[in-house]
C-alpha cells in the first residue's frame, strides 16, 4: 500500500499520546501482516462499544503514531499507520472509520487510512481521492 507522498513526523505530540501509540505499535504491525479479511474482522471486534471519533481526536491519534514510528510515518507505512491510529483511538474510547482501498486516479495504488466525519484524516488529498474497498466504522456500521 502506498501514500501520496512521504510524511513529516509531527512535533509537539504530548507524552501520553506517544505512550499510547507505542503501546499499540507492535500489535498494529502484527495485524498489518494478516489478510485484509482478518484485519477487518479483528478491527470490527475491537471497534464494538466505541463512540465515533471526532476529527481532532483522530488526527491526534494519527500524529502520535507518526511521531513514534519512522516506518508508519513513511510512504509504505499506511496500513500499520491506519491500524495503529485506530487502536490509539480505541484506547481513548472512540473509533474512527478505518478504510482500505485504492486511488481513483492513475497510477493504481492501494492505500489504508482513517476517516472522521466521512473525510480522510491527515492525508492531504481531496475527500474523493480514494475509493473504499473495506471499512470498519464505529458502532457496527461496517460496509463490505
Helices and strands as residue ranges (DSSP letters): H 15-31, H 36-47, E 51-52, H 55-68, H 70-73, H 78-91, E 94-95, E 97-103, E 110-116, E 119-120, E 130-136, G 138-140
